[in-house]
Amino acid sequence: MSKKGSTIAVDPYLSRAQNKLKVKDKDKFKNIQAINANIGSLYRTIGAPLVPNFKNDLVIDNSCYHGDTATSTRNIAKQIANFLGLPQIRVMVTFAQNLGAPGRVQLSPGDTFFIEIDQKYMYSINLVAGILAHEIAHIYLFKHNLRRENTFENEVLTDTTAAFLGCAGLVLNSSYEETSYSNDQTDVRWFGYITQYEFGYISAKRDFLLKQDSSAAMMYGRSREFFDDGKSHFLKSLGRPYVKRSALGNLAYRLKSRLRTGSMVFSCLCCEQQLRIPESGKTLSVHCPTCGNNLICYS
């Protein structure tokens, strides 16, 4: 959650999923279209040549798990800021009672930023790290002048940014189970506006693009399960046709394309950039100018 000046976003981002029934895929991955569009925006903002700078996953230094809470929190915030390429900023973290959200950041000109965290999370390093990953991602986007006007869409962009730049493990490792003894039901709670499975999806897509494996960063709770589910969903998308149409619609489109331009248009699997290829009936290798990836297409 972020606030700029005196304007405060009031949508809390402690999410929960009921663990009693099997979660359907449509509920696990309900924000995928927005997430993929956000990844395209990150490529255009950062620049494709710079994206590999974020190839490694951020793993909190072991020293942060020892010592007093204030020092550990300050060190985690600095580690995340440095990891996101913001070594010049100073992050001041305080804990507050009844904040109404897990965390909140004050966005303002300059290089000093103030983050508040609800004090009920202060005694768990994993929870603090998950909250700070989201809040410092707000700062990253603020510094790069990238935002969405709609509050929820901007928060989805923030979650996408944190995960795609290498902090998905921090968020998934901060998820935890909570049992209600009144109805004997266990809920899974995590910090973010997208689902825990979507954090896994983003991490898996990032692995595919940067040719690495993030599974080692998933170390606590059910983080590995969420990562594996997200990876499975992403791998299924690799087999999707690049132009989705019915047989009749595809025939009509081919006829129209040949009459007009002799080409086909589809979205890049990696960043959703619109690409055009000639209608040739052959297998082609297509280079995406936005993310720099090469795709095998069937025209």
C-alpha positions as YAML, in Angstrom:
chain: A
units: angstrom
residues:
- id: 1
  name: MET
  ca: [0.00, 0.00, 0.00]
- id: 2
  name: SER
  ca: [1.27, 3.47, -0.80]
- id: 3
  name: LYS
  ca: [0.34, 6.99, 0.04]
- id: 4
  name: LYS
  ca: [1.49, 10.04, -1.87]
- id: 5
  name: GLY
  ca: [1.34, 13.34, -0.07]
- id: 6
  name: SER
  ca: [-1.84, 13.20, 1.99]
- id: 7
  name: THR
  ca: [-3.65, 10.73, -0.28]
- id: 8
  name: ILE
  ca: [-3.80, 7.28, 1.25]
- id: 9
  name: ALA
  ca: [-4.83, 4.07, -0.50]
- id: 10
  name: VAL
  ca: [-7.08, 2.26, 1.98]
- id: 11
  name: ASP
  ca: [-7.34, -1.18, 0.36]
- id: 12
  name: PRO
  ca: [-5.53, -3.58, 2.74]
- id: 13
  name: TYR
  ca: [-3.37, -6.18, 1.07]
- id: 14
  name: LEU
  ca: [-3.39, -9.05, 3.54]
- id: 15
  name: SER
  ca: [-5.08, -11.66, 1.37]
- id: 16
  name: ARG
  ca: [-6.46, -15.02, 2.34]
- id: 17
  name: ALA
  ca: [-7.58, -18.20, 0.64]
- id: 18
  name: GLN
  ca: [-9.74, -20.82, 2.25]
- id: 19
  name: ASN
  ca: [-7.84, -24.08, 2.44]
- id: 20
  name: LYS
  ca: [-10.85, -26.32, 3.01]
- id: 21
  name: LEU
  ca: [-11.82, -26.82, -0.63]
- id: 22
  name: LYS
  ca: [-9.65, -27.24, -3.71]
- id: 23
  name: VAL
  ca: [-9.01, -23.84, -5.29]
- id: 24
  name: LYS
  ca: [-10.07, -23.68, -8.93]
- id: 25
  name: ASP
  ca: [-7.56, -22.57, -11.57]
- id: 26
  name: LYS
  ca: [-9.72, -19.61, -12.56]
- id: 27
  name: ASP
  ca: [-9.45, -18.32, -9.00]
- id: 28
  name: LYS
  ca: [-5.75, -19.10, -8.70]
- id: 29
  name: PHE
  ca: [-4.86, -17.14, -11.83]
- id: 30
  name: LYS
  ca: [-7.53, -14.46, -12.11]
- id: 31
  name: ASN
  ca: [-5.11, -11.54, -12.67]
- id: 32
  name: ILE
  ca: [-2.87, -13.15, -15.32]
- id: 33
  name: GLN
  ca: [-3.87, -10.80, -18.16]
- id: 34
  name: ALA
  ca: [-3.02, -7.71, -16.09]
- id: 35
  name: ILE
  ca: [0.19, -9.32, -14.82]
- id: 36
  name: ASN
  ca: [1.44, -10.07, -18.34]
- id: 37
  name: ALA
  ca: [0.63, -6.52, -19.45]
- id: 38
  name: ASN
  ca: [2.58, -5.23, -16.45]
- id: 39
  name: ILE
  ca: [5.60, -7.35, -17.38]
- id: 40
  name: GLY
  ca: [5.52, -5.72, -20.82]
- id: 41
  name: SER
  ca: [5.44, -2.30, -19.13]
- id: 42
  name: LEU
  ca: [8.46, -3.22, -17.01]
- id: 43
  name: TYR
  ca: [10.42, -4.24, -20.10]
- id: 44
  name: ARG
  ca: [9.61, -0.93, -21.79]
- id: 45
  name: THR
  ca: [10.43, 1.07, -18.64]
- id: 46
  name: ILE
  ca: [13.62, -0.70, -17.57]
- id: 47
  name: GLY
  ca: [14.79, -1.60, -21.06]
- id: 48
  name: ALA
  ca: [15.26, -5.20, -22.18]
- id: 49
  name: PRO
  ca: [19.10, -5.11, -21.88]
- id: 50
  name: LEU
  ca: [18.81, -4.21, -18.17]
- id: 51
  name: VAL
  ca: [16.28, -6.89, -17.15]
- id: 52
  name: PRO
  ca: [19.02, -9.58, -16.76]
- id: 53
  name: ASN
  ca: [20.49, -7.40, -13.98]
- id: 54
  name: PHE
  ca: [17.69, -8.82, -11.84]
- id: 55
  name: LYS
  ca: [18.45, -12.43, -12.70]
- id: 56
  name: ASN
  ca: [19.19, -13.53, -9.14]
- id: 57
  name: ASP
  ca: [16.54, -14.06, -6.49]
- id: 58
  name: LEU
  ca: [16.75, -11.99, -3.34]
- id: 59
  name: VAL
  ca: [17.37, -14.12, -0.25]
- id: 60
  name: ILE
  ca: [17.54, -12.28, 3.05]
- id: 61
  name: ASP
  ca: [20.97, -12.42, 4.67]
- id: 62
  name: ASN
  ca: [21.20, -14.79, 7.63]
- id: 63
  name: SER
  ca: [22.43, -11.96, 9.86]
- id: 64
  name: CYS
  ca: [18.96, -10.40, 9.65]
- id: 65
  name: TYR
  ca: [17.53, -13.33, 11.62]
- id: 66
  name: HIS
  ca: [19.59, -12.42, 14.67]
- id: 67
  name: GLY
  ca: [19.79, -9.33, 16.85]
- id: 68
  name: ASP
  ca: [17.15, -6.75, 17.69]
- id: 69
  name: THR
  ca: [14.07, -6.17, 15.52]
- id: 70
  name: ALA
  ca: [14.88, -2.55, 14.63]
- id: 71
  name: THR
  ca: [18.37, -3.37, 13.32]
- id: 72
  name: SER
  ca: [17.18, -6.44, 11.40]
- id: 73
  name: THR
  ca: [14.32, -4.50, 9.82]
- id: 74
  name: ARG
  ca: [16.62, -1.66, 8.79]
- id: 75
  name: ASN
  ca: [19.08, -4.14, 7.25]
- id: 76
  name: ILE
  ca: [16.32, -5.94, 5.33]
- id: 77
  name: ALA
  ca: [15.01, -2.65, 3.92]
- id: 78
  name: LYS
  ca: [18.51, -1.67, 2.81]
- id: 79
  name: GLN
  ca: [19.13, -5.08, 1.26]
- id: 80
  name: ILE
  ca: [15.89, -4.91, -0.75]
- id: 81
  name: ALA
  ca: [16.58, -1.32, -1.88]
- id: 82
  name: ASN
  ca: [20.10, -2.23, -3.03]
- id: 83
  name: PHE
  ca: [18.78, -5.33, -4.79]
- id: 84
  name: LEU
  ca: [16.23, -3.23, -6.73]
- id: 85
  name: GLY
  ca: [18.94, -0.83, -7.86]
- id: 86
  name: LEU
  ca: [18.08, 1.94, -5.38]
- id: 87
  name: PRO
  ca: [21.27, 2.25, -3.30]
- id: 88
  name: GLN
  ca: [20.84, 6.01, -3.03]
- id: 89
  name: ILE
  ca: [17.58, 5.92, -1.07]
- id: 90
  name: ARG
  ca: [17.19, 5.91, 2.69]
- id: 91
  name: VAL
  ca: [14.29, 3.85, 4.02]
- id: 92
  name: MET
  ca: [13.04, 4.65, 7.52]
- id: 93
  name: VAL
  ca: [10.87, 1.84, 8.94]
- id: 94
  name: THR
  ca: [8.67, 2.17, 12.02]
- id: 95
  name: PHE
  ca: [6.06, -0.07, 13.60]
- id: 96
  name: ALA
  ca: [2.58, 1.20, 14.41]
- id: 97
  name: GLN
  ca: [-0.48, -0.14, 16.19]
- id: 98
  name: ASN
  ca: [-3.72, -0.81, 14.31]
- id: 99
  name: LEU
  ca: [-2.35, 0.41, 10.98]
- id: 100
  name: GLY
  ca: [-5.30, -1.01, 9.03]
- id: 101
  name: ALA
  ca: [-2.92, -2.68, 6.56]
- id: 102
  name: PRO
  ca: [0.26, -4.72, 6.94]
- id: 103
  name: GLY
  ca: [2.37, -1.84, 5.63]
- id: 104
  name: ARG
  ca: [2.26, 1.66, 4.17]
- id: 105
  name: VAL
  ca: [4.84, 3.82, 2.39]
- id: 106
  name: GLN
  ca: [5.00, 7.59, 2.07]
- id: 107
  name: LEU
  ca: [5.97, 8.54, -1.49]
- id: 108
  name: SER
  ca: [7.46, 12.03, -1.85]
- id: 109
  name: PRO
  ca: [10.28, 13.81, -3.75]
- id: 110
  name: GLY
  ca: [13.78, 13.13, -2.51]
- id: 111
  name: ASP
  ca: [15.62, 10.02, -1.47]
- id: 112
  name: THR
  ca: [14.21, 9.47, 2.03]
- id: 113
  name: PHE
  ca: [11.10, 7.32, 2.33]
- id: 114
  name: PHE
  ca: [9.07, 6.37, 5.39]
- id: 115
  name: ILE
  ca: [7.46, 2.94, 5.74]
- id: 116
  name: GLU
  ca: [5.11, 1.91, 8.53]
- id: 117
  name: ILE
  ca: [4.49, -1.75, 9.37]
- id: 118
  name: ASP
  ca: [1.73, -2.98, 11.66]
- id: 119
  name: GLN
  ca: [3.47, -4.01, 14.85]
- id: 120
  name: LYS
  ca: [1.71, -7.37, 15.02]
- id: 121
  name: TYR
  ca: [4.11, -8.54, 12.29]
- id: 122
  name: MET
  ca: [7.31, -7.14, 13.82]
- id: 123
  name: TYR
  ca: [8.54, -10.35, 15.46]
- id: 124
  name: SER
  ca: [8.73, -12.42, 12.26]
- id: 125
  name: ILE
  ca: [11.59, -11.62, 9.88]
- id: 126
  name: ASN
  ca: [9.82, -13.45, 7.03]
- id: 127
  name: LEU
  ca: [6.65, -11.40, 7.46]
- id: 128
  name: VAL
  ca: [8.58, -8.13, 7.68]
- id: 129
  name: ALA
  ca: [10.57, -9.03, 4.53]
- id: 130
  name: GLY
  ca: [7.39, -9.87, 2.59]
- id: 131
  name: ILE
  ca: [5.80, -6.54, 3.53]
- id: 132
  name: LEU
  ca: [8.93, -4.53, 2.74]
- id: 133
  name: ALA
  ca: [9.28, -6.21, -0.67]
- id: 134
  name: HIS
  ca: [5.89, -4.78, -1.65]
- id: 135
  name: GLU
  ca: [6.44, -1.33, -0.14]
- id: 136
  name: ILE
  ca: [9.91, -0.82, -1.62]
- id: 137
  name: ALA
  ca: [8.56, -1.96, -5.01]
- id: 138
  name: HIS
  ca: [6.22, 1.05, -4.69]
- id: 139
  name: ILE
  ca: [9.32, 3.23, -4.31]
- id: 140
  name: TYR
  ca: [10.95, 1.59, -7.33]
- id: 141
  name: LEU
  ca: [7.92, 2.34, -9.51]
- id: 142
  name: PHE
  ca: [7.69, 5.88, -8.12]
- id: 143
  name: LYS
  ca: [11.34, 6.51, -9.04]
- id: 144
  name: HIS
  ca: [10.70, 5.16, -12.56]
- id: 145
  name: ASN
  ca: [7.47, 7.15, -12.96]
- id: 146
  name: LEU
  ca: [5.40, 4.05, -13.68]
- id: 147
  name: ARG
  ca: [1.94, 3.69, -12.17]
- id: 148
  name: ARG
  ca: [-1.69, 2.84, -12.94]
- id: 149
  name: GLU
  ca: [-4.44, 5.34, -12.19]
- id: 150
  name: ASN
  ca: [-6.79, 2.71, -10.74]
- id: 151
  name: THR
  ca: [-5.72, 1.86, -7.17]
- id: 152
  name: PHE
  ca: [-6.16, -1.91, -7.45]
- id: 153
  name: GLU
  ca: [-4.46, -2.04, -10.85]
- id: 154
  name: ASN
  ca: [-1.55, -0.06, -9.42]
- id: 155
  name: GLU
  ca: [-1.22, -2.54, -6.55]
- id: 156
  name: VAL
  ca: [-1.22, -5.44, -9.02]
- id: 157
  name: LEU
  ca: [1.54, -3.62, -10.90]
- id: 158
  name: THR
  ca: [3.46, -3.30, -7.62]
- id: 159
  name: ASP
  ca: [3.12, -7.02, -6.83]
- id: 160
  name: THR
  ca: [4.15, -7.88, -10.39]
- id: 161
  name: THR
  ca: [7.22, -5.66, -10.10]
- id: 162
  name: ALA
  ca: [8.32, -7.11, -6.76]
- id: 163
  name: ALA
  ca: [7.97, -10.67, -8.08]
- id: 164
  name: PHE
  ca: [9.42, -10.15, -11.56]
- id: 165
  name: LEU
  ca: [12.49, -8.34, -10.27]
- id: 166
  name: GLY
  ca: [13.32, -11.21, -7.90]
- id: 167
  name: CYS
  ca: [11.37, -10.78, -4.66]
- id: 168
  name: ALA
  ca: [8.68, -13.43, -5.19]
- id: 169
  name: GLY
  ca: [10.43, -15.72, -2.73]
- id: 170
  name: LEU
  ca: [10.19, -13.08, 0.02]
- id: 171
  name: VAL
  ca: [6.42, -12.77, -0.48]
- id: 172
  name: LEU
  ca: [5.75, -16.50, -0.73]
- id: 173
  name: ASN
  ca: [7.99, -17.29, 2.23]
- id: 174
  name: SER
  ca: [5.91, -14.83, 4.28]
- id: 175
  name: SER
  ca: [2.65, -16.68, 3.65]
- id: 176
  name: TYR
  ca: [1.28, -18.49, 6.68]
- id: 177
  name: GLU
  ca: [-1.63, -20.64, 7.77]
- id: 178
  name: GLU
  ca: [-4.18, -19.52, 10.33]
- id: 179
  name: THR
  ca: [-6.79, -21.77, 11.88]
- id: 180
  name: SER
  ca: [-10.17, -20.53, 13.05]
- id: 181
  name: TYR
  ca: [-11.18, -22.64, 16.02]
- id: 182
  name: SER
  ca: [-14.79, -21.48, 15.79]
- id: 183
  name: ASN
  ca: [-15.38, -23.32, 12.50]
- id: 184
  name: ASP
  ca: [-12.25, -25.52, 12.41]
- id: 185
  name: GLN
  ca: [-11.15, -24.02, 9.08]
- id: 186
  name: THR
  ca: [-7.60, -23.25, 8.01]
- id: 187
  name: ASP
  ca: [-6.90, -20.21, 5.84]
- id: 188
  name: VAL
  ca: [-3.70, -19.37, 4.01]
- id: 189
  name: ARG
  ca: [-2.72, -15.72, 4.33]
- id: 190
  name: TRP
  ca: [-0.17, -13.85, 2.27]
- id: 191
  name: PHE
  ca: [0.81, -10.26, 1.54]
- id: 192
  name: GLY
  ca: [-0.30, -9.03, -1.84]
- id: 193
  name: TYR
  ca: [-3.18, -8.17, -4.13]
- id: 194
  name: ILE
  ca: [-2.51, -11.01, -6.56]
- id: 195
  name: THR
  ca: [-2.82, -14.65, -5.54]
- id: 196
  name: GLN
  ca: [0.05, -16.66, -4.11]
- id: 197
  name: TYR
  ca: [-0.14, -18.89, -7.21]
- id: 198
  name: GLU
  ca: [0.30, -15.83, -9.44]
- id: 199
  name: PHE
  ca: [3.48, -14.96, -7.56]
- id: 200
  name: GLY
  ca: [4.66, -18.46, -8.49]
- id: 201
  name: TYR
  ca: [3.60, -17.90, -12.12]
- id: 202
  name: ILE
  ca: [5.58, -14.66, -12.37]
- id: 203
  name: SER
  ca: [8.64, -16.29, -10.84]
- id: 204
  name: ALA
  ca: [8.38, -19.23, -13.26]
- id: 205
  name: LYS
  ca: [8.01, -16.93, -16.27]
- id: 206
  name: ARG
  ca: [11.01, -14.95, -15.06]
- id: 207
  name: ASP
  ca: [12.98, -18.20, -14.77]
- id: 208
  name: PHE
  ca: [12.08, -19.07, -18.35]
- id: 209
  name: LEU
  ca: [13.10, -15.67, -19.69]
- id: 210
  name: LEU
  ca: [16.35, -15.41, -17.72]
- id: 211
  name: LYS
  ca: [17.21, -19.13, -17.88]
- id: 212
  name: GLN
  ca: [17.44, -19.77, -14.15]
- id: 213
  name: ASP
  ca: [15.65, -21.66, -11.35]
- id: 214
  name: SER
  ca: [13.99, -19.84, -8.45]
- id: 215
  name: SER
  ca: [12.82, -22.93, -6.59]
- id: 216
  name: ALA
  ca: [15.69, -22.71, -4.09]
- id: 217
  name: ALA
  ca: [14.36, -19.33, -2.90]
- id: 218
  name: MET
  ca: [11.08, -20.97, -1.78]
- id: 219
  name: MET
  ca: [12.10, -22.13, 1.68]
- id: 220
  name: TYR
  ca: [9.22, -21.70, 4.13]
- id: 221
  name: GLY
  ca: [5.62, -22.81, 4.59]
- id: 222
  name: ARG
  ca: [3.84, -23.71, 1.35]
- id: 223
  name: SER
  ca: [5.91, -21.40, -0.84]
- id: 224
  name: ARG
  ca: [7.26, -24.29, -2.94]
- id: 225
  name: GLU
  ca: [3.72, -25.55, -3.57]
- id: 226
  name: PHE
  ca: [2.60, -22.12, -4.78]
- id: 227
  name: PHE
  ca: [5.69, -21.82, -6.98]
- id: 228
  name: ASP
  ca: [5.17, -25.28, -8.51]
- id: 229
  name: ASP
  ca: [1.49, -24.55, -9.26]
- id: 230
  name: GLY
  ca: [2.42, -21.25, -10.87]
- id: 231
  name: LYS
  ca: [5.15, -22.92, -12.90]
- id: 232
  name: SER
  ca: [2.77, -25.62, -14.10]
- id: 233
  name: HIS
  ca: [0.30, -22.96, -15.26]
- id: 234
  name: PHE
  ca: [3.04, -21.07, -17.09]
- id: 235
  name: LEU
  ca: [4.37, -24.19, -18.81]
- id: 236
  name: LYS
  ca: [0.87, -24.94, -20.09]
- id: 237
  name: SER
  ca: [0.80, -21.48, -21.69]
- id: 238
  name: LEU
  ca: [3.90, -22.36, -23.73]
- id: 239
  name: GLY
  ca: [1.77, -24.66, -25.83]
- id: 240
  name: ARG
  ca: [-0.87, -22.08, -26.63]
- id: 241
  name: PRO
  ca: [-1.43, -21.19, -30.29]
- id: 242
  name: TYR
  ca: [-0.10, -17.77, -31.10]
- id: 243
  name: VAL
  ca: [-3.34, -16.83, -32.84]
- id: 244
  name: LYS
  ca: [-6.44, -18.04, -30.96]
- id: 245
  name: ARG
  ca: [-9.44, -18.58, -33.24]
- id: 246
  name: SER
  ca: [-11.98, -21.22, -34.13]
- id: 247
  name: ALA
  ca: [-11.32, -23.23, -37.30]
- id: 248
  name: LEU
  ca: [-13.85, -21.13, -39.24]
- id: 249
  name: GLY
  ca: [-12.58, -17.89, -37.74]
- id: 250
  name: ASN
  ca: [-9.01, -18.85, -38.54]
- id: 251
  name: LEU
  ca: [-9.89, -19.56, -42.17]
- id: 252
  name: ALA
  ca: [-11.67, -16.21, -42.48]
- id: 253
  name: TYR
  ca: [-8.74, -14.39, -40.88]
- id: 254
  name: ARG
  ca: [-6.22, -16.03, -43.20]
- id: 255
  name: LEU
  ca: [-8.26, -15.07, -46.24]
- id: 256
  name: LYS
  ca: [-8.66, -11.50, -45.01]
- id: 257
  name: SER
  ca: [-4.97, -11.23, -44.10]
- id: 258
  name: ARG
  ca: [-3.85, -12.40, -47.52]
- id: 259
  name: LEU
  ca: [-6.16, -9.96, -49.24]
- id: 260
  name: ARG
  ca: [-5.00, -7.04, -47.11]
- id: 261
  name: THR
  ca: [-1.49, -7.43, -45.75]
- id: 262
  name: GLY
  ca: [-0.46, -11.06, -46.05]
- id: 263
  name: SER
  ca: [0.44, -11.07, -42.36]
- id: 264
  name: MET
  ca: [-0.76, -12.26, -38.96]
- id: 265
  name: VAL
  ca: [-0.72, -10.42, -35.61]
- id: 266
  name: PHE
  ca: [-0.28, -12.07, -32.20]
- id: 267
  name: SER
  ca: [0.96, -11.25, -28.70]
- id: 268
  name: CYS
  ca: [4.45, -12.10, -27.49]
- id: 269
  name: LEU
  ca: [4.28, -14.96, -25.02]
- id: 270
  name: CYS
  ca: [6.76, -13.21, -22.75]
- id: 271
  name: CYS
  ca: [5.73, -9.56, -22.59]
- id: 272
  name: GLU
  ca: [2.45, -9.32, -24.59]
- id: 273
  name: GLN
  ca: [3.97, -7.00, -27.21]
- id: 274
  name: GLN
  ca: [1.93, -7.12, -30.43]
- id: 275
  name: LEU
  ca: [3.98, -8.78, -33.17]
- id: 276
  name: ARG
  ca: [3.34, -9.21, -36.89]
- id: 277
  name: ILE
  ca: [4.58, -12.11, -39.01]
- id: 278
  name: PRO
  ca: [4.07, -12.91, -42.71]
- id: 279
  name: GLU
  ca: [1.43, -15.45, -43.66]
- id: 280
  name: SER
  ca: [3.71, -18.13, -45.06]
- id: 281
  name: GLY
  ca: [2.47, -21.49, -43.85]
- id: 282
  name: LYS
  ca: [5.95, -22.09, -42.40]
- id: 283
  name: THR
  ca: [7.55, -22.27, -38.97]
- id: 284
  name: LEU
  ca: [9.27, -18.97, -38.21]
- id: 285
  name: SER
  ca: [11.58, -17.64, -35.50]
- id: 286
  name: VAL
  ca: [10.36, -14.21, -34.41]
- id: 287
  name: HIS
  ca: [12.41, -11.72, -32.39]
- id: 288
  name: CYS
  ca: [10.45, -9.51, -29.98]
- id: 289
  name: PRO
  ca: [11.89, -5.96, -29.89]
- id: 290
  name: THR
  ca: [10.48, -5.26, -26.42]
- id: 291
  name: CYS
  ca: [11.78, -8.19, -24.35]
- id: 292
  name: GLY
  ca: [14.42, -9.45, -26.78]
- id: 293
  name: ASN
  ca: [13.20, -13.05, -26.77]
- id: 294
  name: ASN
  ca: [12.99, -15.28, -29.81]
- id: 295
  name: LEU
  ca: [9.74, -17.17, -30.35]
- id: 296
  name: ILE
  ca: [8.94, -20.11, -32.61]
- id: 297
  name: CYS
  ca: [5.71, -19.32, -34.47]
- id: 298
  name: TYR
  ca: [3.53, -21.22, -36.88]
- id: 299
  name: SER
  ca: [2.25, -18.91, -39.59]
...
